């Protein structure tokens, strides 16, 4: 068995054809594919506005700017997450607070959010951000109720969850923003579908959309009425606010658009592989896997297991080395943010869930082209390691 990474992108022949076609157009940036992609997203997710951009991090930055997050605003994020939102919030000068997570799912919960507010005595919350680690959208309605209670914004960091759904009165797509103010996605090659590098912002709020859209392209404002006047001043524009270049090229958009047409097919395969893992570990008392509610459809970006027999990071390191010898390249998603040097002033005492999650959780290989026989081989190797001890 050759080395198996925890993930691998899937590019179909039709994707390649679509990218080649985009390269033959007059415009390979700010052309028709970006517009087509954004229209496809709005219609598929049933959301009013969608913006494509150059990365998932750019999407987060645009969303926060769209919400008006600025210096000294109070924002709460999960203690286990990729570093992107923390970095952006630091750049914006916001006050960042970390909420603990569930030790199995690695996700912030409504209870841990309320505890964070209580412990830190936070008043005047600007926003809090959920993160659907692994692709399973949990606690959406309860978070929505807390958003209403605290009169603040709710951001869905759905970098793992494009294609995920939840049931409330009917099936809702993540990104529909039915119970949030804004949602962000990543189109990195590790995610459900890819544009190479890219991101998406969705919202039903025109002001958020318009502010984020201007920020995406240097703050440039064009008066369309002027463009079509007899003078034809197509070169005329104004800049009234600060912005950056976070645009997605048409080349990247053409790949994402082609991939998007196969997203259900890709997610079905990921669910099939996840269920094979779950069945394989069903007779193993020392392995816990995340349970997906019947009211949720997970994109299964990650398949995370928790091993009860691992009691410290040293044991975890030995287990990782064992897997590497067996050509299984498991991964850690993620190291708690308070453990990074950039966050070294944060006390760890209020993060028991995050500490436990970090101690004994792993991401196992799951991707579209993973040979199904490998699922049983991987689970067998893991069970043998602990049964022999």
C-alpha positions as CSV (number, residue, x, y, z in Angstrom):
1,X,0.0,0.0,0.0
2,X,1.5,3.3,-1.1
3,X,1.3,6.5,1.1
4,X,-2.3,7.5,1.7
5,X,-2.8,11.2,2.6
6,X,-5.8,12.3,4.7
7,X,-7.2,14.0,1.6
8,X,-6.7,14.3,-2.2
9,X,-8.5,16.5,-4.7
10,X,-10.5,14.9,-7.6
11,X,-10.2,16.5,-11.0
12,X,-12.6,15.1,-13.7
13,X,-11.9,15.2,-17.5
14,X,-14.8,17.6,-17.9
15,X,-13.1,19.9,-15.4
16,X,-10.0,20.1,-17.6
17,X,-12.0,20.7,-20.7
18,X,-13.8,23.6,-18.9
19,X,-10.6,25.2,-17.8
20,X,-9.1,24.9,-21.3
21,X,-12.3,26.6,-22.7
22,X,-11.9,29.5,-20.2
23,X,-8.3,30.0,-21.4
24,X,-9.6,30.5,-24.9
25,X,-11.8,33.5,-23.9
26,X,-11.0,37.1,-24.4
27,X,-10.9,37.7,-20.6
28,X,-9.3,35.2,-18.1
29,X,-10.1,37.5,-15.2
30,X,-13.2,39.5,-14.5
31,X,-14.9,37.6,-17.2
32,X,-18.1,35.5,-17.6
33,X,-17.1,32.5,-15.5
34,X,-17.0,34.4,-12.2
35,X,-20.5,35.7,-12.9
36,X,-21.7,32.2,-13.8
37,X,-20.2,30.6,-10.7
38,X,-21.8,33.2,-8.4
39,X,-25.2,32.8,-10.1
40,X,-24.9,29.0,-9.8
41,X,-24.1,29.3,-6.1
42,X,-27.1,31.6,-5.3
43,X,-29.5,29.4,-7.2
44,X,-28.2,26.2,-5.7
45,X,-27.9,27.3,-2.1
46,X,-31.1,29.5,-2.3
47,X,-29.3,32.6,-1.0
48,X,-29.6,36.2,-2.3
49,X,-26.0,37.1,-2.8
50,X,-22.7,35.2,-3.4
51,X,-19.2,36.5,-4.0
52,X,-16.3,34.4,-5.2
53,X,-12.8,35.4,-4.1
54,X,-9.1,34.2,-4.1
55,X,-9.1,32.1,-1.0
56,X,-11.1,30.9,2.1
57,X,-9.1,33.4,4.1
58,X,-10.1,36.2,1.7
59,X,-13.7,35.1,2.2
60,X,-13.4,35.5,5.9
61,X,-11.7,38.9,5.6
62,X,-14.5,40.1,3.2
63,X,-17.2,38.8,5.5
64,X,-15.8,40.5,8.6
65,X,-15.4,43.8,6.6
66,X,-18.9,43.4,5.4
67,X,-20.1,43.2,9.0
68,X,-18.1,46.3,9.9
69,X,-15.8,44.5,12.3
70,X,-13.1,46.9,13.4
71,X,-10.7,47.9,16.2
72,X,-11.8,46.8,19.7
73,X,-14.9,45.0,18.5
74,X,-15.5,41.8,20.6
75,X,-15.6,38.6,18.5
76,X,-15.8,35.0,19.7
77,X,-14.4,32.1,17.8
78,X,-13.9,28.4,18.5
79,X,-10.6,27.4,20.2
80,X,-10.1,24.7,17.7
81,X,-10.0,26.1,14.2
82,X,-7.6,26.9,11.4
83,X,-5.6,30.1,12.2
84,X,-7.1,32.2,9.3
85,X,-9.9,33.9,11.2
86,X,-7.6,34.7,14.1
87,X,-5.1,36.3,11.8
88,X,-7.7,38.4,10.1
89,X,-9.2,39.6,13.4
90,X,-5.8,40.6,14.6
91,X,-5.2,42.6,11.4
92,X,-8.6,44.3,12.0
93,X,-7.7,45.0,15.6
94,X,-10.6,43.2,17.1
95,X,-10.7,41.7,20.6
96,X,-10.6,37.9,20.1
97,X,-12.2,35.5,22.6
98,X,-12.0,31.7,22.3
99,X,-14.8,29.4,23.2
100,X,-14.1,25.8,24.2
101,X,-15.2,22.9,22.0
102,X,-16.8,19.5,22.3
103,X,-14.0,16.9,22.9
104,X,-15.4,14.6,20.2
105,X,-16.5,16.9,17.4
106,X,-14.0,19.7,18.0
107,X,-16.8,22.2,17.5
108,X,-17.9,25.1,19.7
109,X,-21.3,24.5,21.4
110,X,-24.0,26.8,22.6
111,X,-23.0,26.0,26.2
112,X,-19.3,26.7,25.6
113,X,-20.2,29.9,23.8
114,X,-22.2,31.1,26.9
115,X,-19.4,30.0,29.2
116,X,-16.9,32.0,27.2
117,X,-19.1,35.1,27.5
118,X,-19.5,34.5,31.3
119,X,-15.9,33.7,32.1
120,X,-14.6,36.7,30.1
121,X,-17.4,39.0,31.2
122,X,-18.0,40.0,27.6
123,X,-20.4,42.8,26.8
124,X,-21.4,44.4,23.5
125,X,-20.6,41.3,21.4
126,X,-20.1,42.3,17.7
127,X,-20.1,38.8,16.3
128,X,-19.4,35.1,17.0
129,X,-18.2,32.6,14.5
130,X,-19.2,28.9,14.3
131,X,-17.0,26.4,12.5
132,X,-18.3,23.1,11.1
133,X,-15.2,21.0,11.7
134,X,-15.2,18.0,9.4
135,X,-18.3,19.1,7.5
136,X,-21.1,18.4,10.0
137,X,-23.3,21.5,10.7
138,X,-24.2,21.3,14.4
139,X,-26.4,23.5,16.7
140,X,-27.4,25.9,14.0
141,X,-30.8,26.8,15.4
142,X,-29.5,27.2,19.0
143,X,-26.7,29.5,17.8
144,X,-29.3,31.5,15.9
145,X,-31.3,31.9,19.1
146,X,-28.1,33.1,20.9
147,X,-27.4,35.6,18.1
148,X,-30.9,37.0,18.7
149,X,-30.4,37.0,22.5
150,X,-27.0,38.9,22.3
151,X,-28.1,41.1,19.4
152,X,-24.9,40.3,17.5
153,X,-23.8,38.9,14.1
154,X,-23.4,35.2,13.4
155,X,-20.8,34.1,11.0
156,X,-20.7,30.5,9.6
157,X,-17.2,29.4,8.9
158,X,-18.2,26.6,6.5
159,X,-14.8,26.0,4.9
160,X,-15.4,22.2,5.5
161,X,-19.1,22.2,4.7
162,X,-19.9,23.2,1.2
163,X,-22.7,20.8,0.2
164,X,-23.8,20.1,3.8
165,X,-27.4,20.5,4.8
166,X,-29.6,20.7,7.9
167,X,-33.3,20.2,8.4
168,X,-35.4,22.8,10.0
169,X,-39.0,22.9,8.7
170,X,-37.4,21.8,5.4
171,X,-33.9,21.0,4.2
172,X,-31.6,24.0,4.1
173,X,-28.2,24.2,2.4
174,X,-25.3,25.5,4.4
175,X,-24.7,28.9,2.8
176,X,-28.4,29.7,2.5
177,X,-27.8,32.0,5.6
178,X,-31.4,31.2,6.8
179,X,-30.0,31.4,10.3
180,X,-26.9,33.5,10.0
181,X,-25.8,36.8,8.7
182,X,-22.9,35.6,6.5
183,X,-21.3,32.3,5.5
184,X,-17.8,31.6,4.1
185,X,-16.4,28.7,2.2
186,X,-13.0,27.5,1.0
187,X,-12.3,26.1,-2.5
188,X,-8.8,24.8,-1.5
189,X,-7.9,21.5,-3.2
190,X,-8.4,19.7,0.1
191,X,-12.1,20.7,0.2
192,X,-15.2,19.1,-1.3
193,X,-14.7,20.9,-4.6
194,X,-11.9,23.1,-5.7
195,X,-11.0,26.1,-7.8
196,X,-7.3,25.5,-7.2
197,X,-7.3,28.3,-4.6
198,X,-10.5,30.2,-3.9
199,X,-13.3,31.1,-1.5
200,X,-17.0,32.1,-1.4
201,X,-19.0,34.5,0.7
202,X,-22.8,34.2,0.9
203,X,-25.4,36.5,2.6
204,X,-28.9,37.7,2.3
205,X,-28.0,41.2,3.4
206,X,-27.4,43.6,0.6
207,X,-25.3,46.0,2.7
208,X,-22.9,43.1,3.7
209,X,-22.8,42.0,0.1
210,X,-22.1,45.4,-1.3
211,X,-19.4,46.3,1.3
212,X,-17.6,43.0,0.8
213,X,-17.8,43.3,-3.0
214,X,-16.2,46.7,-3.0
215,X,-13.5,45.5,-0.6
216,X,-12.8,42.6,-2.9
217,X,-11.7,44.9,-5.7
218,X,-9.7,47.8,-4.2
219,X,-12.9,49.7,-3.2
220,X,-13.4,50.7,-6.8
221,X,-16.9,52.1,-7.5
222,X,-18.2,52.6,-11.0
223,X,-21.3,54.5,-11.9
224,X,-23.0,52.3,-14.5
225,X,-25.2,55.2,-15.6
226,X,-22.1,57.1,-16.7
227,X,-20.7,54.1,-18.7
228,X,-23.7,54.1,-21.0
229,X,-24.1,57.9,-21.4
230,X,-23.3,59.3,-24.9
231,X,-20.0,60.5,-23.6
232,X,-19.3,56.8,-22.9
233,X,-17.0,57.4,-19.9
234,X,-16.2,53.7,-19.4
235,X,-12.9,54.6,-17.8
236,X,-14.4,56.7,-15.0
237,X,-14.5,55.4,-11.4
238,X,-14.2,56.5,-7.8
239,X,-12.7,55.0,-4.6
240,X,-14.6,55.9,-1.5
241,X,-13.3,53.1,0.8
242,X,-10.2,50.9,1.3
243,X,-10.1,47.6,-0.4
244,X,-7.7,44.8,-1.6
245,X,-7.5,42.6,-4.7
246,X,-9.3,39.4,-3.6
247,X,-10.8,38.6,-7.0
248,X,-11.0,35.0,-8.3
249,X,-9.7,34.6,-11.9
250,X,-12.0,33.1,-14.6
251,X,-9.6,30.2,-14.9
252,X,-10.2,29.3,-11.2
253,X,-13.9,30.0,-11.5
254,X,-14.3,27.7,-14.5
255,X,-12.8,24.9,-12.5
256,X,-15.1,25.6,-9.5
257,X,-18.1,25.8,-11.8
258,X,-17.4,22.5,-13.4
259,X,-16.7,20.8,-10.1
260,X,-19.9,22.3,-8.5
261,X,-22.0,20.2,-11.0
262,X,-20.5,17.1,-9.4
263,X,-20.7,18.1,-5.7
264,X,-23.6,15.7,-4.9
265,X,-21.7,12.8,-6.5
266,X,-18.6,13.7,-4.5
267,X,-20.5,14.0,-1.2
268,X,-22.3,10.7,-1.7
269,X,-18.9,9.0,-2.1
270,X,-17.5,10.7,1.0
271,X,-20.6,9.6,3.0
272,X,-20.2,6.0,1.7
273,X,-16.6,5.9,2.8
274,X,-17.4,7.5,6.2
275,X,-20.1,4.9,6.8
276,X,-17.6,2.1,5.9
277,X,-15.3,3.5,8.6
278,X,-18.1,3.7,11.1
279,X,-19.2,0.1,10.5
280,X,-15.6,-1.1,10.7
281,X,-15.0,0.6,14.1
282,X,-18.5,-0.4,15.4
283,X,-17.0,-3.4,17.3
284,X,-14.1,-1.3,18.7
285,X,-14.8,0.1,22.2
286,X,-11.7,2.4,22.3
287,X,-12.6,4.3,19.1
288,X,-15.2,7.0,19.0
289,X,-16.5,8.6,15.8
290,X,-18.7,11.6,15.4
291,X,-22.4,10.7,15.1
292,X,-24.3,12.5,12.4
293,X,-27.9,13.5,13.2
294,X,-30.7,12.4,10.8
295,X,-31.5,16.1,10.5
296,X,-28.0,16.8,9.1
297,X,-26.2,15.9,5.9
298,X,-22.4,16.2,6.4
299,X,-20.0,16.9,3.5
300,X,-17.5,14.7,5.4
301,X,-14.6,16.9,4.6
302,X,-12.7,15.1,7.4
303,X,-13.2,11.7,9.1
304,X,-12.1,12.4,12.7
305,X,-11.8,9.6,15.2
306,X,-11.1,9.9,19.0
307,X,-9.0,7.1,20.6
308,X,-9.8,6.6,24.3
309,X,-6.6,4.6,24.8
310,X,-4.4,7.6,24.1
311,X,-3.9,9.6,27.3
312,X,-1.2,12.1,26.4
313,X,0.6,13.7,23.4
314,X,3.6,11.4,23.7
315,X,1.4,8.4,23.1
316,X,-0.2,10.2,20.2
317,X,3.1,10.9,18.7
318,X,4.1,7.2,18.9
319,X,0.8,6.3,17.2
320,X,1.4,8.8,14.4
321,X,4.8,7.3,13.8
322,X,3.3,3.8,13.7
323,X,0.7,5.0,11.1
324,X,3.4,6.6,8.9
325,X,5.4,3.3,8.9
326,X,2.2,1.7,7.6
327,X,2.0,4.5,4.9
328,X,-1.1,6.1,6.5
329,X,-0.6,9.8,6.6
330,X,-3.2,10.8,9.3
331,X,-3.5,14.5,10.3
332,X,-4.3,16.8,13.2
333,X,-7.3,19.1,12.6
334,X,-6.5,21.4,14.4
335,X,-4.0,22.3,17.1
336,X,-5.9,24.5,19.5
337,X,-5.2,28.2,18.7
338,X,-4.1,29.0,22.3
339,X,-1.2,26.6,21.8
340,X,0.4,28.7,19.1
341,X,3.2,31.1,20.0
342,X,1.2,33.9,18.6
343,X,-1.4,33.2,21.2
344,X,0.9,32.3,24.1
345,X,-0.7,34.8,26.5
346,X,-4.0,32.9,26.5
347,X,-4.6,30.7,29.6
348,X,-5.3,27.0,28.8
349,X,-7.3,26.3,32.0
350,X,-10.7,27.0,30.5
351,X,-10.3,24.7,27.5
352,X,-10.8,21.1,28.8
353,X,-12.7,20.1,25.6
354,X,-10.1,21.5,23.3
355,X,-7.3,19.9,25.3
356,X,-8.9,16.5,25.2
357,X,-9.7,16.8,21.5
358,X,-6.1,17.7,20.7
359,X,-4.8,14.8,22.9
360,X,-6.5,11.9,21.2
361,X,-8.2,12.9,17.9
362,X,-7.0,12.2,14.4
363,X,-8.2,12.8,10.8
364,X,-8.1,9.5,8.8
365,X,-7.9,9.4,4.9
366,X,-11.2,10.2,3.2
367,X,-11.5,11.4,-0.4
368,X,-13.3,10.6,-3.6
369,X,-10.8,8.2,-5.1
370,X,-9.8,6.4,-1.9
371,X,-9.8,2.7,-2.8
372,X,-12.6,1.1,-0.7
373,X,-10.4,-1.8,0.3
374,X,-8.1,0.6,2.1
375,X,-10.8,1.7,4.5
376,X,-10.9,-1.8,6.0
377,X,-7.1,-2.1,5.9
378,X,-6.7,1.3,7.7
379,X,-9.2,0.4,10.4
380,X,-7.7,-3.1,10.8
381,X,-4.2,-1.6,11.3
382,X,-5.5,0.8,13.9
383,X,-7.3,-1.9,15.9
384,X,-4.3,-4.2,15.7
385,X,-2.0,-1.5,17.2
386,X,-4.1,-1.1,20.4
387,X,-5.2,-4.8,20.6
388,X,-1.5,-5.8,20.8
389,X,-0.7,-3.4,23.6
